[in-house]
Amino acid sequence: MRRHLSRYGLALALLAVPLLLAVAGPLFAGPAGPRAISFASGDGHWLGTDFSGRDVWRQVLLGGRSVVLVALAATGLAYLVAVPLGLSAALTRRAWLEEALMRPLDVVLAVPSLLLVLLVAATLTPGPAGLAVLVGTAAVPDAARVVHAAATEVAARPAVEALRMQGESWWRTAVGYVARSLRRTLAADAGIRLTGALYLVATAAFLGIGVAPDAADWAVMVDRNRTGLFLQPWAVVVPALLVAALSMGTNLLFDAALHTPAEATRKGGRG
């Protein structure tokens, strides 16, 4: 029980600052003041200014919303496609249909997600919404494979066959029984998928994909100020630590949610 609470505590501690900044930061950023090159803190600039004279603290307050919202939207879009796709492939009794649904995903899966984002970005210029769709699309094949593998095992249970014999609809069988049985699997996968989306969104922003080169974005801040790391470390270290805390906290939170006290007690009893 104590270990379970400590996992929650650490996860919430890591997530609290970046999420608070992402949600409420823009409300306290205030108007942009006159630009002045001042790498040291002072003169109203808590963390100094970056190489272009913009207040680093203000950029930190403004820069989290784009990363968090795009990553959350991308993860949601990925499951919106992957869950029906994986369930349909697992519950169909036609082998050719299962192959037709899953094999094209293997082709897409063979292409690294970042390379796929770069290839599409080379021909298009996606904004934040386009980047969310792009990252979500890149996550669909892997998420669909996880759903398909877990749902195939559940679909083989006698309860599913009984539902079919009773003439239950596909919706009730797939969503009412199979999908509900996958809640823990999906929760475990969601932590990995969201962390991957954060990494991909931050990397894309670092490369200038989906956001303007001068946008207030944590990843863009790292890219824009990395050459002056030793002159103005806060402009690089603070946003980098916030992205890292967001990723680590997300994984720990989902991990803590999956390891419930009741489960820990059962495992201890068996040991």
Contacts in CASP RR format, 6 or more apart in sequence:
PFRMAT RR
TARGET T0000
AUTHOR 0000-0000-0000
METHOD contacts of the structure
MODEL  1
MRRHLSRYGLALALLAVPLLLAVAGPLFAGPAGPRAISFASGDGHWLGTD
FSGRDVWRQVLLGGRSVVLVALAATGLAYLVAVPLGLSAALTRRAWLEEA
LMRPLDVVLAVPSLLLVLLVAATLTPGPAGLAVLVGTAAVPDAARVVHAA
ATEVAARPAVEALRMQGESWWRTAVGYVARSLRRTLAADAGIRLTGALYL
VATAAFLGIGVAPDAADWAVMVDRNRTGLFLQPWAVVVPALLVAALSMGT
NLLFDAALHTPAEATRKGGRG
1 261 0 8 1.000
1 264 0 8 1.000
3 264 0 8 1.000
4 256 0 8 1.000
4 259 0 8 1.000
4 260 0 8 1.000
4 261 0 8 1.000
4 264 0 8 1.000
7 252 0 8 1.000
7 255 0 8 1.000
7 256 0 8 1.000
7 259 0 8 1.000
8 253 0 8 1.000
8 256 0 8 1.000
9 256 0 8 1.000
10 249 0 8 1.000
10 252 0 8 1.000
11 249 0 8 1.000
11 250 0 8 1.000
11 252 0 8 1.000
11 253 0 8 1.000
11 255 0 8 1.000
11 256 0 8 1.000
12 253 0 8 1.000
14 245 0 8 1.000
14 246 0 8 1.000
14 248 0 8 1.000
14 249 0 8 1.000
14 252 0 8 1.000
15 245 0 8 1.000
15 246 0 8 1.000
15 249 0 8 1.000
15 250 0 8 1.000
15 253 0 8 1.000
17 242 0 8 1.000
17 245 0 8 1.000
18 64 0 8 1.000
18 68 0 8 1.000
18 242 0 8 1.000
18 243 0 8 1.000
18 245 0 8 1.000
18 246 0 8 1.000
19 68 0 8 1.000
19 246 0 8 1.000
21 60 0 8 1.000
21 61 0 8 1.000
21 63 0 8 1.000
21 64 0 8 1.000
21 242 0 8 1.000
22 63 0 8 1.000
22 64 0 8 1.000
22 65 0 8 1.000
22 67 0 8 1.000
22 68 0 8 1.000
22 69 0 8 1.000
23 65 0 8 1.000
23 68 0 8 1.000
25 61 0 8 1.000
25 62 0 8 1.000
25 64 0 8 1.000
25 65 0 8 1.000
26 61 0 8 1.000
26 62 0 8 1.000
26 65 0 8 1.000
28 61 0 8 1.000
29 58 0 8 1.000
29 61 0 8 1.000
29 62 0 8 1.000
30 58 0 8 1.000
32 54 0 8 1.000
32 55 0 8 1.000
32 58 0 8 1.000
33 55 0 8 1.000
35 49 0 8 1.000
35 52 0 8 1.000
35 53 0 8 1.000
35 54 0 8 1.000
36 43 0 8 1.000
36 49 0 8 1.000
36 53 0 8 1.000
37 49 0 8 1.000
37 51 0 8 1.000
37 53 0 8 1.000
38 45 0 8 1.000
38 48 0 8 1.000
38 49 0 8 1.000
38 53 0 8 1.000
39 48 0 8 1.000
39 49 0 8 1.000
39 231 0 8 1.000
39 232 0 8 1.000
40 48 0 8 1.000
41 47 0 8 1.000
41 48 0 8 1.000
41 234 0 8 1.000
42 48 0 8 1.000
44 55 0 8 1.000
45 55 0 8 1.000
45 56 0 8 1.000
45 57 0 8 1.000
46 56 0 8 1.000
46 57 0 8 1.000
47 55 0 8 1.000
47 56 0 8 1.000
47 57 0 8 1.000
47 60 0 8 1.000
47 234 0 8 1.000
47 235 0 8 1.000
47 238 0 8 1.000
48 55 0 8 1.000
48 56 0 8 1.000
48 57 0 8 1.000
48 232 0 8 1.000
48 234 0 8 1.000
49 55 0 8 1.000
49 56 0 8 1.000
49 232 0 8 1.000
50 56 0 8 1.000
50 59 0 8 1.000
50 221 0 8 1.000
50 224 0 8 1.000
50 225 0 8 1.000
50 232 0 8 1.000
50 235 0 8 1.000
51 224 0 8 1.000
51 225 0 8 1.000
51 227 0 8 1.000
51 228 0 8 1.000
51 231 0 8 1.000
51 232 0 8 1.000
51 235 0 8 1.000
52 214 0 8 1.000
52 224 0 8 1.000
56 221 0 8 1.000
56 232 0 8 1.000
56 234 0 8 1.000
56 235 0 8 1.000
56 238 0 8 1.000
58 216 0 8 1.000
59 216 0 8 1.000
59 221 0 8 1.000
59 235 0 8 1.000
59 239 0 8 1.000
60 218 0 8 1.000
60 221 0 8 1.000
60 238 0 8 1.000
60 239 0 8 1.000
60 242 0 8 1.000
62 216 0 8 1.000
63 215 0 8 1.000
63 216 0 8 1.000
63 217 0 8 1.000
63 218 0 8 1.000
63 221 0 8 1.000
63 239 0 8 1.000
64 217 0 8 1.000
64 218 0 8 1.000
64 242 0 8 1.000
66 128 0 8 1.000
66 205 0 8 1.000
66 211 0 8 1.000
66 215 0 8 1.000
66 216 0 8 1.000
66 217 0 8 1.000
67 198 0 8 1.000
67 201 0 8 1.000
67 202 0 8 1.000
67 205 0 8 1.000
67 217 0 8 1.000
67 218 0 8 1.000
67 219 0 8 1.000
67 243 0 8 1.000
67 246 0 8 1.000
68 246 0 8 1.000
69 128 0 8 1.000
69 132 0 8 1.000
70 128 0 8 1.000
70 131 0 8 1.000
70 132 0 8 1.000
70 135 0 8 1.000
70 197 0 8 1.000
70 201 0 8 1.000
71 135 0 8 1.000
71 194 0 8 1.000
71 197 0 8 1.000
71 198 0 8 1.000
71 201 0 8 1.000
72 194 0 8 1.000
72 197 0 8 1.000
73 129 0 8 1.000
73 132 0 8 1.000
74 131 0 8 1.000
74 132 0 8 1.000
74 133 0 8 1.000
74 134 0 8 1.000
74 135 0 8 1.000
74 136 0 8 1.000
74 139 0 8 1.000
74 197 0 8 1.000
74 200 0 8 1.000
74 201 0 8 1.000
75 136 0 8 1.000
75 139 0 8 1.000
75 190 0 8 1.000
75 193 0 8 1.000
75 194 0 8 1.000
75 197 0 8 1.000
76 136 0 8 1.000
77 132 0 8 1.000
77 133 0 8 1.000
77 136 0 8 1.000
77 137 0 8 1.000
78 136 0 8 1.000
78 137 0 8 1.000
78 139 0 8 1.000
78 140 0 8 1.000
78 143 0 8 1.000
78 193 0 8 1.000
78 197 0 8 1.000
79 143 0 8 1.000
79 186 0 8 1.000
79 190 0 8 1.000
79 193 0 8 1.000
81 137 0 8 1.000
81 140 0 8 1.000
81 144 0 8 1.000
82 139 0 8 1.000
82 140 0 8 1.000
82 143 0 8 1.000
82 144 0 8 1.000
82 146 0 8 1.000
82 147 0 8 1.000
83 143 0 8 1.000
83 144 0 8 1.000
83 147 0 8 1.000
83 179 0 8 1.000
83 186 0 8 1.000
85 101 0 8 1.000
85 105 0 8 1.000
85 140 0 8 1.000
85 144 0 8 1.000
85 147 0 8 1.000
85 148 0 8 1.000
86 101 0 8 1.000
86 102 0 8 1.000
86 144 0 8 1.000
86 147 0 8 1.000
86 148 0 8 1.000
86 151 0 8 1.000
87 147 0 8 1.000
87 148 0 8 1.000
87 151 0 8 1.000
87 174 0 8 1.000
87 175 0 8 1.000
87 178 0 8 1.000
87 179 0 8 1.000
88 101 0 8 1.000
88 174 0 8 1.000
89 97 0 8 1.000
89 98 0 8 1.000
89 101 0 8 1.000
89 102 0 8 1.000
89 144 0 8 1.000
89 148 0 8 1.000
89 151 0 8 1.000
90 98 0 8 1.000
90 147 0 8 1.000
90 148 0 8 1.000
90 151 0 8 1.000
90 152 0 8 1.000
90 154 0 8 1.000
90 155 0 8 1.000
90 178 0 8 1.000
91 151 0 8 1.000
91 155 0 8 1.000
91 160 0 8 1.000
91 170 0 8 1.000
91 173 0 8 1.000
91 174 0 8 1.000
91 178 0 8 1.000
92 98 0 8 1.000
92 101 0 8 1.000
102 144 0 8 1.000
102 145 0 8 1.000
102 148 0 8 1.000
105 140 0 8 1.000
105 141 0 8 1.000
105 144 0 8 1.000
105 145 0 8 1.000
106 141 0 8 1.000
108 116 0 8 1.000
108 140 0 8 1.000
108 141 0 8 1.000
109 141 0 8 1.000
109 142 0 8 1.000
109 145 0 8 1.000
111 119 0 8 1.000
113 135 0 8 1.000
113 138 0 8 1.000
113 139 0 8 1.000
113 200 0 8 1.000
114 200 0 8 1.000
114 203 0 8 1.000
114 204 0 8 1.000
116 134 0 8 1.000
116 137 0 8 1.000
116 138 0 8 1.000
117 134 0 8 1.000
117 135 0 8 1.000
117 138 0 8 1.000
117 200 0 8 1.000
117 204 0 8 1.000
117 209 0 8 1.000
118 207 0 8 1.000
118 209 0 8 1.000
120 126 0 8 1.000
120 134 0 8 1.000
121 134 0 8 1.000
121 204 0 8 1.000
121 209 0 8 1.000
121 210 0 8 1.000
125 210 0 8 1.000
126 133 0 8 1.000
126 134 0 8 1.000
126 209 0 8 1.000
126 210 0 8 1.000
127 210 0 8 1.000
127 211 0 8 1.000
128 210 0 8 1.000
128 211 0 8 1.000
130 210 0 8 1.000
131 201 0 8 1.000
131 204 0 8 1.000
131 205 0 8 1.000
131 209 0 8 1.000
131 210 0 8 1.000
131 211 0 8 1.000
132 201 0 8 1.000
134 204 0 8 1.000
135 197 0 8 1.000
135 200 0 8 1.000
135 201 0 8 1.000
135 204 0 8 1.000
136 197 0 8 1.000
138 200 0 8 1.000
139 193 0 8 1.000
139 196 0 8 1.000
139 197 0 8 1.000
142 193 0 8 1.000
143 189 0 8 1.000
143 193 0 8 1.000
146 185 0 8 1.000
146 189 0 8 1.000
147 182 0 8 1.000
147 185 0 8 1.000
147 186 0 8 1.000
150 182 0 8 1.000
150 185 0 8 1.000
151 178 0 8 1.000
151 179 0 8 1.000
151 182 0 8 1.000
154 160 0 8 1.000
154 177 0 8 1.000
154 178 0 8 1.000
154 181 0 8 1.000
154 182 0 8 1.000
155 178 0 8 1.000
159 177 0 8 1.000
160 173 0 8 1.000
160 177 0 8 1.000
160 178 0 8 1.000
163 172 0 8 1.000
163 173 0 8 1.000
163 177 0 8 1.000
164 173 0 8 1.000
184 258 0 8 1.000
187 254 0 8 1.000
187 257 0 8 1.000
187 258 0 8 1.000
188 254 0 8 1.000
188 258 0 8 1.000
190 254 0 8 1.000
191 250 0 8 1.000
191 251 0 8 1.000
191 253 0 8 1.000
191 254 0 8 1.000
192 251 0 8 1.000
194 250 0 8 1.000
195 247 0 8 1.000
195 250 0 8 1.000
195 251 0 8 1.000
196 247 0 8 1.000
198 243 0 8 1.000
198 246 0 8 1.000
198 247 0 8 1.000
198 250 0 8 1.000
199 247 0 8 1.000
201 219 0 8 1.000
202 218 0 8 1.000
202 219 0 8 1.000
202 243 0 8 1.000
203 219 0 8 1.000
204 210 0 8 1.000
204 219 0 8 1.000
205 211 0 8 1.000
205 215 0 8 1.000
205 217 0 8 1.000
205 218 0 8 1.000
205 219 0 8 1.000
205 220 0 8 1.000
205 223 0 8 1.000
206 219 0 8 1.000
206 220 0 8 1.000
206 222 0 8 1.000
206 223 0 8 1.000
207 223 0 8 1.000
208 220 0 8 1.000
208 223 0 8 1.000
211 217 0 8 1.000
211 219 0 8 1.000
211 220 0 8 1.000
212 220 0 8 1.000
213 220 0 8 1.000
213 224 0 8 1.000
214 220 0 8 1.000
214 224 0 8 1.000
218 239 0 8 1.000
218 240 0 8 1.000
218 242 0 8 1.000
218 243 0 8 1.000
219 239 0 8 1.000
219 243 0 8 1.000
221 235 0 8 1.000
221 236 0 8 1.000
221 239 0 8 1.000
222 236 0 8 1.000
222 239 0 8 1.000
222 240 0 8 1.000
224 235 0 8 1.000
225 232 0 8 1.000
225 235 0 8 1.000
225 236 0 8 1.000
226 236 0 8 1.000
228 235 0 8 1.000
228 236 0 8 1.000
229 236 0 8 1.000
END
